[in-house]
């Protein structure tokens, strides 16, 4: 399969250096431009090979061919079950099962979404590595955006940093919340003595979670969530902090055996597609393991 190729007609603020056109007009990062120059990519102006010092004029056709990508040798393709509710030539939205990690670790080199996506790429004859735009903890299920090439990853990461990628979550929490909607504004820090756990503490980084109770029983609540910040374990820490840890989250206070991992699910993602300018909206229903909890709940209006 040929390398990803992009073409643009120069129609503003010309003449200008090709480097300036790519960096400022097309948001090509310095790192990606260096990869195009030195790792097998190509720049052309009006079908002629050009350097970044070439001066482009109004009406010129600029073409950028991305260099080939090879996954790390430590990341092995592996046939795994996961959903793909949306895909195009630039990105896919994966539906990650709760038991699966996003990327492999030293202790667990296989079984991650990254391993599964690489196997899928191999089947599609797509020469690419794994570019996760967002991460979901092991134990958290749902929608995760994966860029198919470096340029898409750069643009989507920038969009996310600017707040242009909206991600919504559902959580099953223990107990009944007295306030059915609200904002948890509590800074999160590393827990002393642990490399994994986080806690609310005055020296931590700002962390803000918006929540709304959608349904409840006498013992549990189904909550919809939006993050204003993206701290590690933010939702899990915040709900433990207010006395309602997530169902199945043994790390932060729920030691029941009802679920094998925390009941947290990314059920919606929305963004303006960086290449087509279309609004992309993907939704995924709740995991079937939640049914015994949810079926007995009554909705909160």
N, C-alpha and C positions, 0 to 999 in steps of 0.2 A: 504494500500500500504506500502511496506517495506521501511525502512529508506534508504537514499542514501548510497551506499557502494562502496569503492574504494580498489583495490588490485594492488600491485606492487611487482615485483621481484627485490630483492636487487642485483645490479650488478656492483657497483662501490664503491671505497673507504671504503670497509668493512675490519675489524669489526668497528662498531660505535654504539652509543646509538640510540635506537629507536626514542627518542626525537630529536636527531640531524638529523636523516634520514628524519623525517617528516618536521621539521622546515626548514632545509637548502636545502634538495633535492626536496621536494614536496611543498615548500612554504605554509605549513600549519601555519596559524598565531597563536601567543601565545594565543589569546583570543579563537580561535576555538578549539585549543588543550585542553584548560581548559574546554570548553563546552563538548567536547568528554569525558573527564575524569570524570566530576562531574554532568553532566545533562542527562545521559542516553545513551551516545554513547559507543563505544566499540573498543578496539585495540586487534588485534590478530597477532601472528607470527606463521606461519605454522599450522594454524587452532587452536592454543592454545591461550587463553586469556593472554595478556601481559601488563606490565606497561611501561611507557616511559623510565624507567631505564634499560629495557631489552637490551642486546647487540645483534644486528643483524649481520649476516654473509652473505657473498656472496652466492646467491642462495636462501636465505630465502624468503618466501612469506609473505608480510606485508598486513594486511587488516585493513581498518579504516571504521567504521560504524558511521555515523553522528547521533547525538541525534535528537529526534522528535522536531518539531517546532510547536508552536501555535501562531497565530496572536494575537495582543493586543485586549483586549475585547472592546476597543473603536473603533476598525476598523471592520465594519460590511460588510459581503459579500452583493453585490447588483448586480442585473442583468442589465448590461449596454452594449451599443453598442460600440465596438472598434474592430479593425482588428488585426490579428496575422499573418503577412506575413512570419514569420519563427519561428520554435519551435523545440527543442530537449529535451532530458532528463535533461539537465543542465541549459538551458536558453530559453527565448523567446524574440522576438522582437515585441513589440506592436506598433500599429499605433494609436496614441492618437488623438482624435478629438480636434479641437481648443478650444471648449467651456469647455473642461474638465480639471480639475487640476490633477497634478500627484499624490498628496497625499491630504487627507482631512485636513481641518483647523478647528479651534475652532468655527469659524463662519459658516463653511460649512462642517459638519461632513460626508456628503454623496456625491455621484455623482462623486467621483474621480476615476482615473484609478486604484488606489490601491483597492478600493471597488469592482470594476469590475473584476480585476484579481483574487481576493479571491473567488468571486462567480464562476469564471471559474475553479479554482483549486478544489473547492468543487464538481463541476460536474465531474471532472476528478479523484475524490477520491485521490487528492494529498494533503498530510499533509505538508503544507508550509506556510510561511508568505510572505509579499511583500518586495522584495529586489530590489529597483531601482538602476541601475548602473549609470544612468545619469538622469537628471531632465529636464523637459520642463515646462516653465511658463504656467499658465492658459492663453489661447489665442494663444499659439504657438502649432501648430499641427505637426504630423509626428512621426518619429521612435524613440522609447525609449527602451533601453535594460533592461530586468528584469531577474535577476538571480533566479533560482528555489531553491537554497539551499545556506547555508552560505559559503561553500567552493568555489562555483562558484562566489559568490559575492566578496569574498576576492581576488580571482585571477583576476576577471574582473576589480575590482576597482584598483588593482595594475597596471594592463595593461593600464588602462586609465591614471593613474598618470604618467606613463612612456611614454605617447604619442602613445600608441599602438592601441587606439580606434579612428578611423577617423570618424568624423561626418561632413556632408556637409549640408548646408542650402540653401533655396531659400527665398528671400524676395521681396515683392512689395514695392517700395519706391516712394514717391512723387517727381515729377520733373524729369529733365533730367540731368544726371551727365556729367560734362565736361570731366572728366577723366574716360575712360571706364574700366580701371582696376587699382588697386592700393592697398595700405596698409594703414589702419587707425591705427596709433600708438598714443594712447592718454590715459593717466591714468584715472581710474574711481574710484570715491569716493562716499560715502553716501551724499545725499543732506541734508544740515542742516535743521532740523525741520521736516524731513520726515523719517518714518521707511521703506518706500517702495521705493521711488525714488532714483535714482543714477544720478551722473553728472560727466562730465569731470572736473578734478581739479588737480592741481600740487601735492597735498598731497595724491592722490589716488594710487591704485595698478596698476602696469603695465597691459595694455590691448591692444592686437594687433589683428586686423581683416583684413583678406585678402578678396578682393572682385573683381568680374568681372561682368560687365553688359552683360547680355545675349540677352535682347531685350528691346525695348523702344517704347513709343508713344510720342505724344507732351506733355503729362502731367504726365506720370508715367514710371518707369523702373523696369524690372525684373532682379534681381541681384543674382548671386550665391556667396556663402560665405564659408570660412573656418576660424575657430577660432584657433589662436595660444595660447590663454589664455581663461579661462572660467569664466569671471566675471559675476555677476548678471546683467541681462538686457544688456549685452555688445553690442550686435548688435543694439538694439533699441537706446541705448545711443549714440553710435558712429554715426549712421546715422542722428540722430537729431542734433548732434554736427556739422556735415558737411552741415547741412541745407536741408537734405532729409529724414524727419521722415518716418517711416513705415506707409503704408496705414492702417487706422483704429486704430492707436496707440494714443489714446487721452491723455495718460499719458505723452507722449513725443512730442506732438505738432501737430498731425493730428486730427482735430476735425470734419472731415467729417463724414457723416452717412453711407458711402458706405459699410463698414464691421463692424461687431459687436466687433471685436477684432483685434489686430495687425496681419498683413499679414506676418507671419514668419512660415516656415515649414522646418522640418528636413527631407530631402528627401533621404539621403543615409547614411548608416553606414557600416564600413568595419573594420574587426579585424581578428587576427589569433586566432582561437578557442583554449581556454586554455587546453582543454582535448583531442582534436583530432589533433591539429596543422594544421587543414585545414583553408584556408582563407575564411572567411564568409563575403559575400557582399549582402546587402539588399537595395533595392531601392523602393521608393514610389512616385507615380505621384502627381502633384500639386492638392490642394483642388479644388473642382468644383466651390466654391464661387469666385475663382480668375478668372474664364473664361471671364467675361465681361471686365476685364482689359487686359488680356493676348491676347485675340483673335485679338484685333486691333493693336498689336505691330508688329514692323518689327525687325528681328534678327540683332544682332551686330556681325560681323565676326572679 
